[in-house]
């Protein structure tokens, strides 16, 4: 629990001073790409409520950033869909995990929003 709180604090400090591109890249490298990524833990149904909350805050932070390419409104819609799915997972709603897996489609976002 302390590790999660410390991670959130570091992320918040880092996000406050980082550019939008840095925010997105940092979030992806930390929470989505590694084998032990938080998003993968959530997808397996193994994340704690605190970890899910941490990922919600991460997605909200990248939602506020402007993607390197593509439509900002479409970016926000995708981010909001992921946050809604994460909140369902956190609330133990049966549809949450499948909605999260659908929203957590890397290629769907990369094709539309990822820069070079």
Residue frames relative to the residue before (quaternion, step in Angstrom):
aa qw qx qy qz dx dy dz
X 1.0000 0.0000 0.0000 0.0000 0.00 0.00 0.00
X 0.6620 0.4946 -0.3132 0.4681 3.59 0.92 -0.88
X 0.6242 0.5439 -0.3368 0.4484 3.57 1.06 -0.79
X 0.6502 0.5124 -0.3124 0.4660 3.59 0.99 -0.84
X 0.6537 0.5076 -0.3137 0.4655 3.58 0.94 -0.86
X 0.6524 0.5048 -0.3083 0.4737 3.56 0.98 -0.83
X 0.6300 0.5289 -0.3284 0.4642 3.57 1.00 -0.81
X 0.6571 0.5120 -0.3071 0.4602 3.58 0.94 -0.87
X 0.6455 0.5185 -0.3149 0.4640 3.55 0.99 -0.84
X 0.6643 0.4940 -0.2999 0.4742 3.58 0.91 -0.91
X 0.6422 0.5187 -0.3205 0.4645 3.56 1.00 -0.83
X 0.6567 0.5168 -0.3093 0.4539 3.58 0.92 -0.89
X 0.6538 0.4970 -0.3114 0.4781 3.58 0.95 -0.85
X 0.6708 0.5038 -0.2897 0.4607 3.54 0.95 -0.91
X 0.6647 0.5137 -0.3051 0.4486 3.56 0.96 -0.83
X 0.6213 0.5697 -0.3431 0.4145 3.55 1.03 -0.73
X 0.7855 0.3254 -0.1663 0.4995 3.57 1.01 -0.73
X 0.6042 0.5888 -0.3511 0.4062 3.60 1.21 -0.06
X 0.5213 -0.6001 0.4945 0.3517 3.54 -1.25 0.43
X 0.6876 -0.4772 0.3378 0.4305 3.57 -1.24 0.32
X 0.6525 0.5161 -0.3119 0.4590 3.58 0.94 -0.89
X 0.6535 0.5075 -0.3067 0.4705 3.59 1.00 -0.83
X 0.6162 0.5471 -0.3404 0.4528 3.58 1.03 -0.78
X 0.6884 0.4753 -0.2783 0.4719 3.56 0.83 -0.99
X 0.6799 0.4877 -0.2999 0.4582 3.60 0.80 -0.97
X 0.6568 0.5146 -0.3108 0.4552 3.58 0.94 -0.85
X 0.6559 0.5066 -0.3058 0.4686 3.57 0.95 -0.87
X 0.6618 0.5050 -0.3091 0.4599 3.57 0.93 -0.84
X 0.6734 0.5029 -0.2977 0.4528 3.59 0.88 -0.93
X 0.7404 0.4267 -0.2268 0.4672 3.57 0.97 -0.83
X 0.8369 0.2843 -0.0986 0.4572 3.58 0.75 -1.04
X 0.7782 0.3475 -0.1868 0.4886 3.60 1.16 -0.29
X 0.7461 0.4679 -0.2407 0.4080 3.61 0.90 -0.82
X 0.6811 0.5133 -0.3396 0.3967 3.67 0.69 -0.88
X 0.6458 -0.5211 0.3909 0.3982 3.57 -1.24 0.43
X 0.7464 0.3516 -0.1998 0.5285 3.59 1.08 -0.73
X 0.2400 0.8140 -0.4968 0.1816 3.58 1.22 0.48
X 0.5987 -0.5896 0.4228 0.3393 3.52 -1.13 0.73
X 0.6362 0.5318 -0.3409 0.4431 3.61 0.96 -0.76
X 0.6505 0.5035 -0.3190 0.4707 3.58 1.05 -0.70
X 0.6194 0.5338 -0.3305 0.4714 3.56 1.10 -0.72
X 0.6376 0.5083 -0.3179 0.4838 3.57 1.00 -0.83
X 0.6640 0.5329 -0.2973 0.4322 3.59 0.90 -0.93
X 0.6816 0.4541 -0.2712 0.5057 3.57 1.18 -0.58
X 0.4733 -0.6833 0.4304 0.3518 3.58 1.28 -0.15
X 0.5339 0.6628 -0.3677 0.3748 3.58 1.24 0.45
X 0.5471 0.6439 -0.3873 0.3690 3.61 1.25 -0.07
X 0.4544 -0.6588 0.5294 0.2814 3.53 -1.15 0.70
X 0.6738 -0.4699 0.3674 0.4360 3.57 -1.28 0.20
X 0.6469 0.5202 -0.3195 0.4571 3.59 1.00 -0.80
X 0.6515 0.5003 -0.3145 0.4757 3.59 1.01 -0.75
X 0.6323 0.5122 -0.3303 0.4783 3.57 1.01 -0.77
X 0.6357 0.5251 -0.3197 0.4668 3.58 0.98 -0.83
X 0.6280 0.5351 -0.3224 0.4641 3.57 1.05 -0.80
X 0.6743 0.4755 -0.2946 0.4821 3.58 0.95 -0.84
X 0.5905 0.5504 -0.3659 0.4630 3.62 1.07 -0.65
X 0.6718 0.4888 -0.2988 0.4696 3.60 0.87 -0.92
X 0.6186 0.5403 -0.3349 0.4619 3.58 1.05 -0.75
X 0.6872 0.4722 -0.2848 0.4730 3.59 0.83 -0.97
X 0.6266 0.5210 -0.3429 0.4674 3.60 1.03 -0.69
X 0.6414 0.5216 -0.3244 0.4597 3.59 1.04 -0.73
X 0.6962 0.4391 -0.2962 0.4845 3.58 0.89 -0.81
X 0.5616 0.5916 -0.3807 0.4355 3.59 1.18 -0.49
X 0.6695 0.4992 -0.2896 0.4677 3.58 1.05 -0.76
X 0.6252 0.5283 -0.3332 0.4679 3.59 1.23 -0.44
X 0.4351 -0.6650 0.5375 0.2821 3.55 -1.25 0.45
X 0.4319 -0.7086 0.4847 0.2764 3.61 -0.74 0.98
X 0.6435 -0.5550 0.3639 0.3813 3.60 -1.17 0.56
X 0.7801 -0.0235 0.0034 0.6252 3.59 1.15 -0.59
X 0.6565 0.5208 -0.3746 0.3968 3.56 -1.27 0.24
X 0.6663 -0.5261 0.3913 0.3552 3.49 -1.42 0.15
X 0.4666 -0.6962 0.4772 0.2642 3.58 -0.74 1.08
X 0.6479 0.5214 -0.3329 0.4444 3.62 0.92 -0.80
X 0.6473 0.5000 -0.3176 0.4797 3.61 1.00 -0.78
X 0.6010 0.5574 -0.3341 0.4653 3.58 1.11 -0.75
X 0.6707 0.4935 -0.2902 0.4717 3.55 0.87 -0.98
X 0.6333 0.5343 -0.3327 0.4502 3.61 0.97 -0.81
X 0.6662 0.4919 -0.3039 0.4711 3.60 0.93 -0.88
X 0.6481 0.5127 -0.3162 0.4661 3.57 0.97 -0.83
X 0.6599 0.5096 -0.3050 0.4602 3.58 0.93 -0.89
X 0.6212 0.5326 -0.3381 0.4649 3.59 1.06 -0.72
X 0.6608 0.4926 -0.3124 0.4723 3.58 0.99 -0.79
X 0.6394 0.5122 -0.3312 0.4682 3.60 0.93 -0.82
X 0.6483 0.5138 -0.3234 0.4595 3.61 0.92 -0.86
X 0.6565 0.5022 -0.3085 0.4707 3.58 0.97 -0.84
X 0.6483 0.5176 -0.3151 0.4610 3.59 0.97 -0.85
X 0.6461 0.5116 -0.3225 0.4656 3.58 1.00 -0.76
X 0.6278 0.5117 -0.3347 0.4816 3.59 1.10 -0.64
X 0.6188 0.5270 -0.3391 0.4737 3.58 1.01 -0.80
X 0.6629 0.5169 -0.2925 0.4559 3.55 0.92 -0.96
X 0.7076 0.4406 -0.2451 0.4950 3.59 1.06 -0.78
X 0.4502 -0.7133 0.4206 0.3341 3.59 1.35 0.08
X 0.2848 0.7406 -0.5377 0.2851 3.58 1.15 0.69
X 0.5259 -0.6828 0.4158 0.2902 3.59 -0.78 1.04
X 0.6943 0.4762 -0.2849 0.4583 3.62 1.03 -0.67
X 0.4932 0.7166 -0.4023 0.2851 3.58 1.21 -0.38
X 0.6803 0.5026 -0.3047 0.4379 3.57 0.84 -0.93
X 0.6770 0.4689 -0.3096 0.4753 3.60 0.89 -0.81
X 0.6338 0.5124 -0.3316 0.4751 3.60 1.04 -0.70
X 0.6325 0.5207 -0.3366 0.4642 3.58 1.03 -0.75
X 0.6559 0.5137 -0.3213 0.4503 3.59 0.88 -0.90
X 0.6428 0.5066 -0.3186 0.4782 3.59 1.05 -0.74
X 0.6948 0.4733 -0.2718 0.4683 3.60 0.92 -0.90
X 0.6929 0.4716 -0.2550 0.4821 3.58 1.16 -0.65
X 0.3225 0.7430 -0.5091 0.2913 3.58 0.98 0.87
X 0.3563 -0.7815 0.4742 0.1934 3.57 -0.16 1.32
X 0.6888 0.5034 -0.2925 0.4319 3.57 0.76 -1.05
X 0.6178 0.5645 -0.3505 0.4204 3.59 0.97 -0.79
X 0.7092 0.4206 -0.2558 0.5047 3.58 1.01 -0.76
X 0.6551 0.5362 -0.3248 0.4218 3.57 0.88 -0.91
X 0.6395 0.5412 -0.3315 0.4338 3.59 0.93 -0.84
X 0.7550 0.4053 -0.1944 0.4773 3.56 1.00 -0.85
X 0.8398 0.2805 -0.0815 0.4577 3.59 0.87 -0.99
X 0.6217 0.5849 -0.3634 0.3733 3.62 1.04 -0.57
X 0.3806 -0.7052 0.5557 0.2217 3.52 -1.00 0.91
X 0.7966 -0.2927 0.2235 0.4794 3.55 -1.22 -0.51
